[in-house]
Amino acid sequence: MNRIMIYKRVQLLLFGLSFILTSCSQSLYKNVSPKSVGISTDTFKIAESKMQEYIDSGKLAGISTLVIKEGKVVQRANFGFADINTQSPIDNNTIFRVFSMSKPITAVALMTLYDEGKFTLDDNVSKYIPEFKDTKVYQKNGNSFELVPQDTQMTIRHLLTHTSGLSYGWSKSYVDSLYNAKGANGWKGILGDKVKTLASLPLNFQPGTQYRYGLSIDVAGYLVEVLSGMSLDNYFKTRIFNPLKMDDTGFYVPKEKHDRFSDVFHFNQDGKLTGANAFYKKAFKSPGTLFSGGGGLVSTIDDYARFCLMLLNGGELNGTRVLSEKAVQMIMSNQFPENVKYWNGNSYGLGGAFDIKSGEYSWSGMASTNFWIDSENKMIILAYAQLIPSNHSYAYVFKDLIYSALK
């Protein structure tokens, strides 16, 4: 019997126990049966079976899921491998690239300074980063274009809702071509220098008039540095990671933890899963100089659950307060400027999406990681994989089944 068959048999034996067991001896959470908090156990089994199908069909190498209801773990399971070559399984201590799930953490960091009275959301960004005062705006003019002044100055609210006019440089537009030519995007350099380069380039549109995903939260990360006088990595560690005991979250994975760091995968020309390219394999394995608040973090599923619990609890966890209740309410509510629309009729909070109908606050990462915080049902759902380009379908299948289990 080969190692894969042994692994699958062991996983099936443990299948029914995944609701109440955890291998993390220092887990923050109390584990209970789903039934004790009004959730159908049978539906959870179906959800886990669906996750195993993604592994068996070769759509994903590994998946980790965690559901917390009323502060208690009601589901936890790991499927597949962190490394398909060595067949090392995903487990509770696996470290993942969370990429854009860094954004809500940056929003929280900035709002701790809001709590200290350092700024208001409608302050002009140029008040703290003067280079943005004279930033021009790209505007079409017939078959040509012109660069015009900002009608309304870019604000901190614009940054935290991606309505600033900044982008990622991913399109073939004139502005994005400048991003690439000037090195305004990318992972090398120093955050402050990158932000000042961005300020020298035109905005894609007038601030506060459209939503466009981009480097806005990286600029917000630099604001944290300006307002606090600390580097972003030290601020995160001091004000968020240490208080919440997020011991495995940071801008890189220390060498002694490399064996816990999941590989990241893609599909080769034959349509088979394989390890990603050299850049992604090397990235995050040593300290860097550019601390990207928009996408630079690695974390475990437990660490990020602590962060989510802090928000669900109104800014406090285990007697430690990170944010005021007012700041949390602002983060997890509609903060869009008037007349700006988000996809599918939803809206945006600060650093993450806000569902107007359900009240959920959520976001995802480029390597297929996801989280949802549901204040009404007092529930947190996390679903992690490591696939680029991302495939979030598995996470939505899992989430929809979990919601179907609510009585």
Secondary structure, 3 states (H helix, E strand, C coil): CCHHHHHHHHHHHHHCCCCCCCCCCCCCCEECCHHHHCECHHHHHHHHHHHHHHHHCCCCCEEEEEEEECCEEEEEEEEEEEECCCCEECCCCCEEEEECCHHHHHHHHHHHHHHCCCCCCCCEHHHCCHHHCCCCEEEEECCEEEEECCCCCCEHHHHHCCCCCCCCCCCCCHHHHHHHHHCCCCCCCCHHHHHHHHHCCCECCCCCCCCCCCCHHHHHHHHHHHHHCCCHHHHHHHHHHCCCCCCCCECCCCHHHHHHECCCEEECCCCCEEECCHHHHHCCCCCCCCCCCCCCEEECHHHHHHHHHHHHCCCEECCEECCCHHHHHHHCCCCCCCCCCCHHHCEECCCCEECCCCCCEEEECCCCEEEEEECCCCEEEEEECCECCCCCHHHHHHHHHHHHCEC
